[in-house]
Amino acid sequence: MILQILKVLGCVGTILTGLLGAFRPSAVPGFTGVEPTGPRGVTEIRSIFGGLFIGVGAFPLVLNAPMAYQMLGVMYLAIAAARLVSMLVDGSWRESSNIISLAVEIVLGVLLVL
C-alpha cells in the first residue's frame, strides 16, 4: 500500500513539474540551467518540460497498470544514466543541482520500477 502511494506521488510530482514547465517556462532555467533563446526556446520548454512530463506522469494514473508505472521508472533511470555520463564527460559533477537531480531520478526510477 505504501509503495503504491509513493508511486502515485512520483506521478503527481512528474505532472507538477510538467505544469510548471508548461505554464511558467521562465521558472525552468532555475532548476535545469536550460535557458530558452527566443520564442522557439520557450516553445521547447513548454513542450518537453511541460507536455511530455504531464503526459508521462498522467499515463500511469489513467491506465493504473504496473507496466505504465514501470515505464515511467525506466524513463527516470534512463535520464539518470544519461545525466551521470554527461556529468562525468562534461565535468559538471560538482554542481549540486546535478547531484540532486541525479538522486531524485534514481529514487523515482527505482521506486516506480518496483
DRENDRENZA-955712 format. One record per residue: residue number from 1; chain; z, x, y of N, C-alpha, C in turn. Coordinates in nm, 3 decimals. Atoms other than C-alpha are relative to their C-alpha. Layout:
BEGIN
<i->NUM ch->A n.z->Z n.x->X n.y->Y ca.z->Z ca.x->X ca.y->Y c.z->Z c.x->X c.y->Y>
...
//
This chain:
BEGIN
<i->1 ch->A n.z->0.000 n.x->0.082 n.y->-0.119 ca.z->0.000 ca.x->0.000 ca.y->0.000 c.z->0.000 c.x->0.088 c.y->0.127>
<i->2 ch->A n.z->-0.007 n.x->-0.090 n.y->-0.116 ca.z->0.092 ca.x->0.281 ca.y->0.246 c.z->-0.134 c.x->0.072 c.y->0.017>
<i->3 ch->A n.z->0.127 n.x->-0.071 n.y->-0.008 ca.z->-0.229 ca.x->0.469 ca.y->0.161 c.z->-0.108 c.x->-0.090 c.y->0.061>
<i->4 ch->A n.z->0.100 n.x->0.092 n.y->-0.055 ca.z->-0.440 ca.x->0.160 ca.y->0.236 c.z->0.023 c.x->-0.022 c.y->0.149>
<i->5 ch->A n.z->-0.031 n.x->0.016 n.y->-0.143 ca.z->-0.262 ca.x->0.112 ca.y->0.570 c.z->-0.048 c.x->0.122 c.y->0.077>
<i->6 ch->A n.z->0.045 n.x->-0.123 n.y->-0.066 ca.z->-0.332 ca.x->0.477 ca.y->0.659 c.z->-0.152 c.x->0.006 c.y->0.007>
<i->7 ch->A n.z->0.147 n.x->0.004 n.y->-0.002 ca.z->-0.698 ca.x->0.432 ca.y->0.565 c.z->-0.050 c.x->-0.093 c.y->0.108>
<i->8 ch->A n.z->0.038 n.x->0.096 n.y->-0.105 ca.z->-0.724 ca.x->0.127 ca.y->0.788 c.z->0.024 c.x->0.062 c.y->0.138>
<i->9 ch->A n.z->-0.029 n.x->-0.066 n.y->-0.128 ca.z->-0.558 ca.x->0.321 ca.y->1.070 c.z->-0.103 c.x->0.110 c.y->0.030>
<i->10 ch->A n.z->0.105 n.x->-0.099 n.y->-0.019 ca.z->-0.813 ca.x->0.601 ca.y->1.017 c.z->-0.128 c.x->-0.064 c.y->0.049>
<i->11 ch->A n.z->0.119 n.x->0.074 n.y->-0.044 ca.z->-1.093 ca.x->0.348 ca.y->1.054 c.z->0.017 c.x->-0.049 c.y->0.143>
<i->12 ch->A n.z->-0.027 n.x->0.050 n.y->-0.136 ca.z->-0.932 ca.x->0.195 ca.y->1.363 c.z->-0.007 c.x->0.115 c.y->0.100>
<i->13 ch->A n.z->0.008 n.x->-0.117 n.y->-0.088 ca.z->-0.891 ca.x->0.542 ca.y->1.516 c.z->-0.144 c.x->0.044 c.y->0.023>
<i->14 ch->A n.z->0.142 n.x->-0.034 n.y->-0.012 ca.z->-1.257 ca.x->0.612 ca.y->1.447 c.z->-0.070 c.x->-0.098 c.y->0.095>
<i->15 ch->A n.z->0.059 n.x->0.103 n.y->-0.087 ca.z->-1.356 ca.x->0.284 ca.y->1.613 c.z->0.045 c.x->0.022 c.y->0.145>
<i->16 ch->A n.z->-0.050 n.x->-0.023 n.y->-0.136 ca.z->-1.132 ca.x->0.357 ca.y->1.915 c.z->-0.067 c.x->0.121 c.y->0.064>
<i->17 ch->A n.z->0.072 n.x->-0.116 n.y->-0.051 ca.z->-1.293 ca.x->0.699 ca.y->1.951 c.z->-0.141 c.x->-0.041 c.y->0.042>
<i->18 ch->A n.z->0.133 n.x->0.050 n.y->-0.032 ca.z->-1.630 ca.x->0.525 ca.y->1.942 c.z->-0.003 c.x->-0.085 c.y->0.124>
<i->19 ch->A n.z->-0.006 n.x->0.084 n.y->-0.120 ca.z->-1.527 ca.x->0.270 ca.y->2.201 c.z->0.016 c.x->0.084 c.y->0.125>
<i->20 ch->A n.z->-0.016 n.x->-0.090 n.y->-0.113 ca.z->-1.415 ca.x->0.549 ca.y->2.430 c.z->-0.134 c.x->0.066 c.y->0.035>
<i->21 ch->A n.z->0.129 n.x->-0.063 n.y->-0.024 ca.z->-1.748 ca.x->0.726 ca.y->2.387 c.z->-0.103 c.x->-0.097 c.y->0.056>
<i->22 ch->A n.z->0.098 n.x->0.099 n.y->-0.044 ca.z->-1.946 ca.x->0.407 ca.y->2.440 c.z->0.026 c.x->-0.050 c.y->0.141>
<i->23 ch->A n.z->-0.031 n.x->0.064 n.y->-0.128 ca.z->-1.762 ca.x->0.271 ca.y->2.741 c.z->0.057 c.x->0.092 c.y->0.106>
<i->24 ch->A n.z->-0.047 n.x->-0.099 n.y->-0.096 ca.z->-1.615 ca.x->0.582 ca.y->2.903 c.z->-0.055 c.x->0.137 c.y->-0.035>
<i->25 ch->A n.z->0.058 n.x->-0.129 n.y->0.038 ca.z->-1.859 ca.x->0.863 ca.y->2.833 c.z->0.049 c.x->0.116 c.y->0.085>
<i->26 ch->A n.z->-0.052 n.x->-0.107 n.y->-0.086 ca.z->-1.709 ca.x->1.056 ca.y->3.122 c.z->0.129 c.x->0.060 c.y->-0.056>
<i->27 ch->A n.z->-0.123 n.x->-0.051 n.y->0.061 ca.z->-1.391 ca.x->1.097 ca.y->2.912 c.z->-0.028 c.x->0.094 c.y->-0.117>
<i->28 ch->A n.z->0.032 n.x->-0.078 n.y->0.120 ca.z->-1.570 ca.x->1.263 ca.y->2.619 c.z->0.007 c.x->0.151 c.y->0.023>
<i->29 ch->A n.z->-0.009 n.x->-0.146 n.y->-0.018 ca.z->-1.603 ca.x->1.612 ca.y->2.773 c.z->0.144 c.x->0.052 c.y->-0.008>
<i->30 ch->A n.z->-0.139 n.x->-0.043 n.y->0.004 ca.z->-1.223 ca.x->1.626 ca.y->2.798 c.z->0.051 c.x->0.031 c.y->-0.139>
<i->31 ch->A n.z->-0.050 n.x->-0.027 n.y->0.134 ca.z->-1.173 ca.x->1.612 ca.y->2.423 c.z->-0.106 c.x->0.061 c.y->-0.093>
<i->32 ch->A n.z->0.102 n.x->-0.064 n.y->0.085 ca.z->-1.502 ca.x->1.757 ca.y->2.295 c.z->-0.057 c.x->0.127 c.y->0.060>
<i->33 ch->A n.z->0.065 n.x->-0.114 n.y->-0.065 ca.z->-1.619 ca.x->2.010 ca.y->2.551 c.z->-0.148 c.x->-0.022 c.y->0.021>
<i->34 ch->A n.z->0.141 n.x->0.033 n.y->-0.015 ca.z->-1.959 ca.x->1.841 ca.y->2.542 c.z->-0.021 c.x->-0.063 c.y->0.137>
<i->35 ch->A n.z->0.029 n.x->0.049 n.y->-0.135 ca.z->-2.093 ca.x->1.793 ca.y->2.894 c.z->-0.140 c.x->-0.060 c.y->0.003>
<i->36 ch->A n.z->0.134 n.x->0.058 n.y->-0.011 ca.z->-2.379 ca.x->1.549 ca.y->2.950 c.z->-0.074 c.x->0.058 c.y->0.119>
<i->37 ch->A n.z->0.085 n.x->-0.046 n.y->-0.109 ca.z->-2.668 ca.x->1.670 ca.y->3.160 c.z->-0.092 c.x->-0.115 c.y->0.036>
<i->38 ch->A n.z->0.082 n.x->0.111 n.y->-0.045 ca.z->-2.807 ca.x->1.370 ca.y->3.343 c.z->0.014 c.x->-0.123 c.y->-0.087>
<i->39 ch->A n.z->-0.008 n.x->0.128 n.y->0.072 ca.z->-2.864 ca.x->1.018 ca.y->3.215 c.z->-0.029 c.x->0.013 c.y->-0.150>
<i->40 ch->A n.z->0.031 n.x->-0.019 n.y->0.143 ca.z->-3.013 ca.x->1.140 ca.y->2.884 c.z->0.123 c.x->0.048 c.y->-0.077>
<i->41 ch->A n.z->-0.122 n.x->-0.049 n.y->0.063 ca.z->-2.692 ca.x->1.327 ca.y->2.803 c.z->0.104 c.x->-0.109 c.y->-0.015>
<i->42 ch->A n.z->-0.095 n.x->0.112 n.y->0.006 ca.z->-2.480 ca.x->1.021 ca.y->2.883 c.z->-0.042 c.x->-0.096 c.y->-0.112>
<i->43 ch->A n.z->0.049 n.x->0.087 n.y->0.107 ca.z->-2.701 ca.x->0.815 ca.y->2.651 c.z->0.034 c.x->0.057 c.y->-0.137>
<i->44 ch->A n.z->-0.036 n.x->-0.062 n.y->0.127 ca.z->-2.643 ca.x->1.065 ca.y->2.370 c.z->0.148 c.x->-0.018 c.y->-0.031>
<i->45 ch->A n.z->-0.144 n.x->0.019 n.y->0.021 ca.z->-2.267 ca.x->1.045 ca.y->2.419 c.z->0.027 c.x->-0.145 c.y->-0.039>
<i->46 ch->A n.z->-0.021 n.x->0.143 n.y->0.033 ca.z->-2.277 ca.x->0.663 ca.y->2.418 c.z->-0.049 c.x->-0.033 c.y->-0.141>
<i->47 ch->A n.z->0.057 n.x->0.035 n.y->0.130 ca.z->-2.497 ca.x->0.651 ca.y->2.109 c.z->0.069 c.x->0.070 c.y->-0.117>
<i->48 ch->A n.z->-0.058 n.x->-0.075 n.y->0.112 ca.z->-2.346 ca.x->0.926 ca.y->1.892 c.z->0.152 c.x->-0.012 c.y->-0.003>
<i->49 ch->A n.z->-0.146 n.x->0.010 n.y->-0.003 ca.z->-1.981 ca.x->0.943 ca.y->2.002 c.z->0.046 c.x->-0.145 c.y->0.011>
<i->50 ch->A n.z->-0.032 n.x->0.141 n.y->-0.014 ca.z->-1.992 ca.x->0.570 ca.y->2.072 c.z->-0.047 c.x->-0.080 c.y->-0.119>
<i->51 ch->A n.z->0.056 n.x->0.089 n.y->0.103 ca.z->-2.223 ca.x->0.370 ca.y->1.849 c.z->0.022 c.x->0.046 c.y->-0.142>
<i->52 ch->A n.z->-0.016 n.x->-0.052 n.y->0.136 ca.z->-2.211 ca.x->0.594 ca.y->1.545 c.z->0.145 c.x->-0.012 c.y->-0.047>
<i->53 ch->A n.z->-0.141 n.x->0.005 n.y->0.040 ca.z->-1.831 ca.x->0.618 ca.y->1.542 c.z->0.049 c.x->-0.144 c.y->-0.015>
<i->54 ch->A n.z->-0.037 n.x->0.141 n.y->0.017 ca.z->-1.792 ca.x->0.243 ca.y->1.594 c.z->-0.052 c.x->-0.051 c.y->-0.134>
<i->55 ch->A n.z->0.061 n.x->0.048 n.y->0.124 ca.z->-2.032 ca.x->0.173 ca.y->1.308 c.z->0.064 c.x->0.055 c.y->-0.125>
<i->56 ch->A n.z->-0.056 n.x->-0.058 n.y->0.123 ca.z->-1.892 ca.x->0.417 ca.y->1.054 c.z->0.149 c.x->-0.033 c.y->-0.015>
<i->57 ch->A n.z->-0.140 n.x->0.041 n.y->0.009 ca.z->-1.536 ca.x->0.316 ca.y->1.142 c.z->0.016 c.x->-0.145 c.y->-0.042>
<i->58 ch->A n.z->-0.009 n.x->0.144 n.y->0.030 ca.z->-1.602 ca.x->-0.058 ca.y->1.115 c.z->-0.050 c.x->-0.032 c.y->-0.141>
<i->59 ch->A n.z->0.062 n.x->0.033 n.y->0.128 ca.z->-1.813 ca.x->-0.049 ca.y->0.798 c.z->0.100 c.x->-0.011 c.y->-0.116>
<i->60 ch->A n.z->-0.096 n.x->0.015 n.y->0.110 ca.z->-1.526 ca.x->0.021 ca.y->0.553 c.z->0.089 c.x->-0.124 c.y->0.016>
<i->61 ch->A n.z->-0.085 n.x->0.117 n.y->-0.023 ca.z->-1.318 ca.x->-0.253 ca.y->0.715 c.z->-0.074 c.x->-0.129 c.y->-0.035>
<i->62 ch->A n.z->0.081 n.x->0.119 n.y->0.028 ca.z->-1.601 ca.x->-0.506 ca.y->0.686 c.z->-0.027 c.x->-0.011 c.y->-0.150>
<i->63 ch->A n.z->0.035 n.x->0.001 n.y->0.142 ca.z->-1.704 ca.x->-0.409 ca.y->0.334 c.z->0.123 c.x->-0.005 c.y->-0.090>
<i->64 ch->A n.z->-0.125 n.x->-0.008 n.y->0.075 ca.z->-1.349 ca.x->-0.340 ca.y->0.212 c.z->-0.022 c.x->0.046 c.y->-0.145>
<i->65 ch->A n.z->0.027 n.x->-0.059 n.y->0.131 ca.z->-1.476 ca.x->-0.128 ca.y->-0.076 c.z->0.044 c.x->0.146 c.y->0.002>
<i->66 ch->A n.z->-0.047 n.x->-0.139 n.y->0.004 ca.z->-1.324 ca.x->0.204 ca.y->-0.187 c.z->-0.108 c.x->0.101 c.y->0.039>
<i->67 ch->A n.z->0.105 n.x->-0.097 n.y->-0.029 ca.z->-1.660 ca.x->0.381 ca.y->-0.166 c.z->-0.032 c.x->0.008 c.y->0.149>
<i->68 ch->A n.z->0.026 n.x->-0.002 n.y->-0.144 ca.z->-1.702 ca.x->0.281 ca.y->0.200 c.z->0.105 c.x->0.087 c.y->0.071>
<i->69 ch->A n.z->-0.104 n.x->-0.086 n.y->-0.057 ca.z->-1.367 ca.x->0.443 ca.y->0.288 c.z->-0.027 c.x->0.145 c.y->-0.037>
<i->70 ch->A n.z->0.027 n.x->-0.136 n.y->0.045 ca.z->-1.462 ca.x->0.746 ca.y->0.081 c.z->-0.116 c.x->0.062 c.y->0.077>
<i->71 ch->A n.z->0.113 n.x->-0.054 n.y->-0.076 ca.z->-1.793 ca.x->0.782 ca.y->0.264 c.z->0.044 c.x->0.044 c.y->0.138>
<i->72 ch->A n.z->-0.053 n.x->-0.042 n.y->-0.131 ca.z->-1.610 ca.x->0.789 ca.y->0.597 c.z->0.079 c.x->0.130 c.y->-0.015>
<i->73 ch->A n.z->-0.074 n.x->-0.123 n.y->0.026 ca.z->-1.381 ca.x->1.052 ca.y->0.448 c.z->-0.091 c.x->0.120 c.y->-0.020>
<i->74 ch->A n.z->0.098 n.x->-0.108 n.y->0.020 ca.z->-1.678 ca.x->1.260 ca.y->0.334 c.z->-0.061 c.x->0.042 c.y->0.133>
<i->75 ch->A n.z->0.054 n.x->-0.031 n.y->-0.132 ca.z->-1.818 ca.x->1.235 ca.y->0.686 c.z->0.096 c.x->0.092 c.y->0.076>
<i->76 ch->A n.z->-0.098 n.x->-0.083 n.y->-0.069 ca.z->-1.495 ca.x->1.374 ca.y->0.831 c.z->0.011 c.x->0.139 c.y->-0.062>
<i->77 ch->A n.z->-0.007 n.x->-0.131 n.y->0.065 ca.z->-1.483 ca.x->1.653 ca.y->0.572 c.z->-0.124 c.x->0.084 c.y->0.030>
<i->78 ch->A n.z->0.123 n.x->-0.073 n.y->-0.035 ca.z->-1.846 ca.x->1.745 ca.y->0.646 c.z->0.008 c.x->0.051 c.y->0.144>
<i->79 ch->A n.z->-0.019 n.x->-0.042 n.y->-0.139 ca.z->-1.767 ca.x->1.755 ca.y->1.018 c.z->0.097 c.x->0.119 c.y->0.004>
<i->80 ch->A n.z->-0.098 n.x->-0.109 n.y->0.003 ca.z->-1.463 ca.x->1.974 ca.y->0.942 c.z->-0.062 c.x->0.129 c.y->-0.053>
<i->81 ch->A n.z->0.064 n.x->-0.119 n.y->0.056 ca.z->-1.671 ca.x->2.211 ca.y->0.729 c.z->-0.095 c.x->0.064 c.y->0.102>
<i->82 ch->A n.z->0.091 n.x->-0.052 n.y->-0.101 ca.z->-1.937 ca.x->2.244 ca.y->0.998 c.z->0.076 c.x->0.060 c.y->0.118>
<i->83 ch->A n.z->-0.082 n.x->-0.052 n.y->-0.110 ca.z->-1.668 ca.x->2.291 ca.y->1.264 c.z->0.060 c.x->0.136 c.y->-0.037>
<i->84 ch->A n.z->-0.062 n.x->-0.125 n.y->0.042 ca.z->-1.494 ca.x->2.563 ca.y->1.063 c.z->-0.101 c.x->0.115 c.y->0.001>
<i->85 ch->A n.z->0.104 n.x->-0.103 n.y->0.000 ca.z->-1.817 ca.x->2.757 ca.y->1.010 c.z->-0.035 c.x->0.036 c.y->0.145>
<i->86 ch->A n.z->0.035 n.x->-0.024 n.y->-0.140 ca.z->-1.905 ca.x->2.716 ca.y->1.377 c.z->0.111 c.x->0.075 c.y->0.073>
<i->87 ch->A n.z->-0.111 n.x->-0.069 n.y->-0.064 ca.z->-1.558 ca.x->2.826 ca.y->1.488 c.z->-0.003 c.x->0.149 c.y->-0.033>
<i->88 ch->A n.z->0.004 n.x->-0.140 n.y->0.042 ca.z->-1.597 ca.x->3.147 ca.y->1.289 c.z->-0.124 c.x->0.071 c.y->0.054>
<i->89 ch->A n.z->0.125 n.x->-0.062 n.y->-0.045 ca.z->-1.961 ca.x->3.215 ca.y->1.379 c.z->-0.005 c.x->0.012 c.y->0.152>
<i->90 ch->A n.z->0.009 n.x->0.003 n.y->-0.146 ca.z->-1.931 ca.x->3.119 ca.y->1.746 c.z->0.121 c.x->0.061 c.y->0.070>
<i->91 ch->A n.z->-0.118 n.x->-0.061 n.y->-0.059 ca.z->-1.589 ca.x->3.275 ca.y->1.798 c.z->0.089 c.x->-0.096 c.y->0.077>
<i->92 ch->A n.z->-0.082 n.x->0.098 n.y->-0.072 ca.z->-1.423 ca.x->2.953 ca.y->1.912 c.z->0.126 c.x->-0.039 c.y->-0.079>
<i->93 ch->A n.z->-0.113 n.x->0.032 n.y->0.085 ca.z->-1.145 ca.x->2.964 ca.y->1.652 c.z->0.134 c.x->0.011 c.y->0.072>
<i->94 ch->A n.z->-0.126 n.x->-0.012 n.y->-0.075 ca.z->-0.882 ca.x->3.044 ca.y->1.916 c.z->0.025 c.x->-0.120 c.y->0.091>
<i->95 ch->A n.z->-0.016 n.x->0.115 n.y->-0.090 ca.z->-0.939 ca.x->2.724 ca.y->2.112 c.z->0.083 c.x->-0.107 c.y->-0.069>
<i->96 ch->A n.z->-0.093 n.x->0.096 n.y->0.062 ca.z->-0.654 ca.x->2.484 ca.y->2.044 c.z->-0.066 c.x->-0.134 c.y->-0.026>
<i->97 ch->A n.z->0.065 n.x->0.130 n.y->0.022 ca.z->-0.876 ca.x->2.177 ca.y->2.081 c.z->-0.083 c.x->0.002 c.y->-0.128>
<i->98 ch->A n.z->0.076 n.x->-0.012 n.y->0.125 ca.z->-1.094 ca.x->2.305 ca.y->1.796 c.z->0.093 c.x->-0.005 c.y->-0.120>
<i->99 ch->A n.z->-0.097 n.x->-0.001 n.y->0.111 ca.z->-0.791 ca.x->2.367 ca.y->1.575 c.z->0.056 c.x->-0.140 c.y->-0.023>
<i->100 ch->A n.z->-0.051 n.x->0.137 n.y->0.011 ca.z->-0.652 ca.x->2.020 ca.y->1.649 c.z->-0.106 c.x->-0.091 c.y->-0.062>
<i->101 ch->A n.z->0.109 n.x->0.082 n.y->0.056 ca.z->-0.990 ca.x->1.857 ca.y->1.580 c.z->-0.019 c.x->0.029 c.y->-0.148>
<i->102 ch->A n.z->0.017 n.x->-0.039 n.y->0.140 ca.z->-1.026 ca.x->2.052 ca.y->1.256 c.z->0.111 c.x->-0.061 c.y->-0.087>
<i->103 ch->A n.z->-0.113 n.x->0.054 n.y->0.076 ca.z->-0.679 ca.x->1.946 ca.y->1.140 c.z->-0.012 c.x->-0.151 c.y->-0.017>
<i->104 ch->A n.z->0.015 n.x->0.146 n.y->0.005 ca.z->-0.741 ca.x->1.580 ca.y->1.225 c.z->-0.111 c.x->-0.038 c.y->-0.097>
<i->105 ch->A n.z->0.113 n.x->0.030 n.y->0.087 ca.z->-1.077 ca.x->1.583 ca.y->1.048 c.z->0.035 c.x->0.022 c.y->-0.148>
<i->106 ch->A n.z->-0.039 n.x->-0.027 n.y->0.139 ca.z->-0.931 ca.x->1.738 ca.y->0.733 c.z->0.098 c.x->-0.106 c.y->-0.049>
<i->107 ch->A n.z->-0.098 n.x->0.102 n.y->0.041 ca.z->-0.636 ca.x->1.498 ca.y->0.723 c.z->-0.068 c.x->-0.134 c.y->-0.021>
<i->108 ch->A n.z->0.068 n.x->0.128 n.y->0.016 ca.z->-0.853 ca.x->1.192 ca.y->0.783 c.z->-0.095 c.x->0.005 c.y->-0.120>
<i->109 ch->A n.z->0.095 n.x->-0.011 n.y->0.111 ca.z->-1.114 ca.x->1.318 ca.y->0.537 c.z->0.070 c.x->-0.013 c.y->-0.135>
<i->110 ch->A n.z->-0.072 n.x->0.004 n.y->0.127 ca.z->-0.867 ca.x->1.376 ca.y->0.255 c.z->0.061 c.x->-0.139 c.y->-0.022>
<i->111 ch->A n.z->-0.063 n.x->0.132 n.y->0.009 ca.z->-0.681 ca.x->1.052 ca.y->0.327 c.z->-0.101 c.x->-0.108 c.y->-0.039>
<i->112 ch->A n.z->0.100 n.x->0.104 n.y->0.026 ca.z->-0.998 ca.x->0.843 ca.y->0.323 c.z->-0.072 c.x->0.019 c.y->-0.135>
<i->113 ch->A n.z->0.065 n.x->-0.025 n.y->0.128 ca.z->-1.142 ca.x->1.009 ca.y->0.012 c.z->0.090 c.x->-0.043 c.y->-0.116>
<i->114 ch->A n.z->-0.094 n.x->0.036 n.y->0.109 ca.z->-0.827 ca.x->0.937 ca.y->-0.196 c.z->-0.012 c.x->-0.145 c.y->-0.041>
//
